[in-house]
Amino acid sequence: MTIDCDIHPSIPNLAALLPYLDEHWREIVKLRGMDEFNSISYPARSPLTARPDWRPEKGKPAATLEQIRGECLDPFGTDLAICNCLHGIQLLFSEDLAAAFARAVNTLVAKELLDKEPRLRASIVVPIQNVGLAVEEIERWAGDPRFVQVLLLASGDHPLGKRIYWPIYAAAARHRLTIGIHAGSSYHNPPTAAGWPTYYTEDYTAQAQAFQTQLSSLICEGVFNQYPDLIVVLLESGWTWLPAHLWRLTKYWRGLRMEIPWVDRSPFDIVRSNVRLSLQPTDGPPDSADLERVIEHLKSDALLLFSTDYPHWQFDGRDALPSGLPASLKRKIMVDNPRATYARLVEPVA
């Protein structure tokens, strides 16, 4: 059995969403002359956005169920895959328009993908611009067991540990949904702490810093103390940065505990119990022995979840797993860890 925790179906175009928008919002799209609407975190022509053999001559990568089956599900022998649809909804300043598009994206995913392919599951896309509307969207889809996660982006308007976001975590915990934090940005703020970079290479590399900030925020603000059963999955974050970041965070937690007394366990302990990371991109050393040492520094074999990151270009061929991993760890990454992470994966689907 193989469980792929991060694939990215594309919305073919804005017209594909129109049937799933209310009449009012279809009229708004027409009046505003809206032509296309994509996540700018993944520029269409960037090589990283789609592997060459997954990029069609016409249209978008991963835009049809046939593409997803033929390029991702079948070749990797995937039994279940979680769709994380990145569609630029977080870019909008209009809270109501963002909510309308989020609902349309979730409805399209349910009807065009989940209804037609039993191997697919999905994350709920939410309008993070308005926490109340985000909770409404969670409640709208929580009754469908095929939705297993709530999808957020690594870079936005505020660190995700802030209490303004806690109603989202309360709703997720209530419905046994994980919180997936994926690489990407609303681009309302610079993607680096030093300001706006010049090149996409800098932007994408800086995503690791954003994940470090979000992880620190979730721990220090006390999210896991308030919601002890909540699982957060860092998606397309890389993972070899984690030990060094936790060493530093733990050092200063020990020295500054009077500031955050509610954090009653070390960051290492919190991560082991409440945080998981997708496998791709594996941003580690090419030598398998060196990579095994990095894995040892994680101090847990339960943290990593198998992912292809389809159709993003993180590896060639079918080499989604780094070489040199012991068979027991491969089984954990591909099956046991995802099943333990996503409570709703094991629930029956009518």
Residue pairs with C-beta under 8 A, 6 or more apart in sequence:
1 79
1 334
1 335
2 76
2 77
2 78
2 79
2 80
2 306
2 334
2 335
3 78
3 79
3 80
3 81
3 82
3 305
3 306
3 334
3 335
3 338
3 339
3 345
4 72
4 76
4 78
4 80
4 81
4 82
4 306
4 307
4 308
4 310
5 81
5 82
5 233
5 235
5 278
5 305
5 306
5 307
5 338
5 341
5 342
6 82
6 84
6 182
6 235
6 236
6 278
6 280
6 305
6 307
6 308
6 309
7 62
7 68
7 72
7 81
7 82
7 83
7 84
7 307
7 308
7 309
7 310
8 62
8 83
8 84
8 85
8 86
8 309
8 310
8 311
8 312
9 62
9 63
9 68
9 83
9 85
9 109
9 113
10 60
10 61
10 62
10 63
10 85
11 17
11 63
11 85
11 87
11 105
11 108
12 59
12 60
12 63
12 64
13 36
13 60
14 29
14 34
14 35
14 36
14 37
16 108
17 101
17 104
17 105
17 108
18 26
18 29
20 103
20 104
20 105
20 107
20 108
20 111
21 29
21 100
21 101
21 104
22 100
25 97
25 100
25 101
25 104
28 97
37 87
37 88
37 101
38 44
38 87
38 88
39 86
39 87
39 88
39 91
39 184
40 88
40 91
40 187
41 86
41 153
41 183
41 184
41 185
41 187
42 48
42 49
42 86
42 184
42 312
43 49
43 200
44 60
46 200
47 313
48 204
48 312
48 313
49 61
49 311
49 312
49 313
50 61
50 62
50 311
50 312
50 313
51 311
51 312
51 313
51 316
52 313
53 71
54 61
54 62
54 67
54 71
54 310
54 311
54 313
55 61
55 311
56 63
56 67
61 67
61 311
62 68
62 71
62 72
62 310
62 311
65 112
65 113
65 116
65 117
68 81
68 113
68 117
68 120
68 310
69 117
71 310
71 311
72 78
72 81
72 308
72 310
72 311
73 81
73 117
73 119
75 318
76 308
76 318
76 320
78 119
79 119
80 119
80 120
80 121
80 338
80 345
81 119
81 120
81 121
82 120
82 121
82 122
82 123
82 148
82 149
82 342
83 109
83 113
83 114
83 120
83 121
83 122
83 123
84 122
84 123
84 149
84 151
84 180
84 182
84 235
85 105
85 109
85 122
85 123
85 125
85 151
86 182
86 184
87 101
87 105
87 125
89 98
89 101
89 102
89 105
89 125
89 127
90 98
90 127
90 128
90 129
90 153
90 156
90 184
90 185
90 186
91 186
91 187
92 98
92 101
92 127
92 129
93 129
94 129
95 127
95 129
95 130
95 133
96 133
98 127
98 129
98 130
98 133
99 127
99 130
99 133
99 136
99 137
101 127
102 125
102 126
102 127
102 137
103 137
103 140
105 125
106 122
106 124
106 125
106 137
106 140
106 141
106 147
109 122
110 122
110 141
110 144
110 146
110 147
113 120
113 122
114 120
114 121
114 122
114 144
114 146
118 349
120 146
121 146
121 147
121 148
121 342
121 344
121 345
122 146
122 147
122 148
122 149
123 147
123 148
123 149
123 150
123 151
123 180
124 137
124 138
124 141
124 142
124 147
124 149
124 150
124 151
124 177
125 137
125 151
126 133
126 134
126 137
126 138
126 150
126 151
126 152
126 168
127 133
127 134
127 137
128 134
128 152
128 153
128 156
128 165
128 168
128 186
129 157
131 164
131 165
131 167
131 168
132 167
134 167
134 168
135 167
135 168
135 171
138 150
138 168
138 171
138 172
138 175
138 177
139 171
141 147
142 171
142 175
142 177
145 344
145 347
145 348
145 349
146 349
147 177
147 344
148 177
148 178
148 342
148 343
148 344
148 345
149 177
149 178
149 179
149 180
149 233
149 342
150 168
150 171
150 172
150 177
150 178
150 179
150 180
151 180
151 182
152 160
152 168
152 179
152 180
152 181
152 182
153 181
153 182
153 183
153 184
153 185
153 186
154 181
154 182
154 183
154 184
154 185
154 207
154 210
154 211
154 214
154 234
154 237
155 184
155 185
155 186
155 187
155 189
155 191
155 207
155 210
156 185
156 186
156 188
156 189
157 186
157 188
157 189
158 164
158 165
159 213
159 214
159 216
159 217
159 221
160 181
160 214
160 217
160 218
161 214
161 216
161 217
161 218
161 219
161 220
161 221
161 222
161 223
162 217
162 221
163 221
166 223
166 226
168 179
169 179
169 223
169 226
169 227
169 230
170 227
171 177
172 178
172 179
172 230
173 227
173 229
173 230
176 343
176 344
177 344
178 230
178 231
178 232
178 233
178 341
178 342
178 343
179 230
179 231
179 232
179 233
180 232
180 233
180 235
181 211
181 214
181 232
181 233
181 234
181 235
181 237
182 235
182 236
183 204
183 207
183 210
183 211
183 235
183 236
183 237
184 207
185 191
185 203
185 210
190 196
190 197
191 197
191 202
191 203
191 206
191 207
191 210
192 202
192 203
192 206
192 209
193 209
197 203
197 206
207 236
207 237
207 238
208 237
208 238
208 241
208 283
211 234
211 237
211 238
211 241
212 241
212 245
214 234
215 234
215 245
215 271
215 275
216 245
216 249
218 224
218 232
219 249
219 263
219 267
219 270
219 271
220 253
220 260
220 263
222 260
222 262
222 263
223 230
224 230
224 270
224 273
224 274
225 262
225 263
225 264
228 274
230 274
231 274
231 275
231 276
231 341
232 274
232 275
232 276
233 275
233 276
233 277
233 278
233 305
233 341
234 275
234 276
234 277
234 278
235 277
235 278
235 307
236 278
236 280
236 281
236 307
236 309
236 312
237 277
237 278
238 281
238 282
238 283
239 277
239 278
239 279
239 282
239 283
239 298
239 303
239 304
240 282
240 283
240 284
240 294
241 283
242 271
242 277
242 298
242 303
243 294
243 297
243 298
243 299
246 267
246 268
246 271
249 267
250 266
250 267
250 268
253 260
253 263
253 266
253 267
254 266
257 263
263 270
268 299
271 303
272 299
272 300
272 302
272 303
275 303
276 302
276 303
276 304
276 305
276 337
276 341
277 303
277 304
277 305
278 304
278 305
278 306
278 307
278 309
279 304
279 305
279 306
279 307
279 320
279 321
279 322
279 333
280 307
280 308
280 309
280 312
280 314
280 315
280 320
281 309
281 314
282 291
282 314
282 315
282 322
284 290
284 291
284 294
284 322
285 291
285 294
288 322
288 323
288 324
288 325
289 324
291 322
291 324
292 324
292 325
295 301
295 304
295 325
295 329
298 304
301 328
301 329
301 332
302 332
302 336
302 337
302 340
303 337
304 332
304 333
304 337
305 333
305 337
305 338
305 341
306 320
306 321
306 333
306 334
306 337
306 338
307 320
308 314
308 320
314 320
321 330
321 333
321 334
325 333
338 345
339 345
339 346
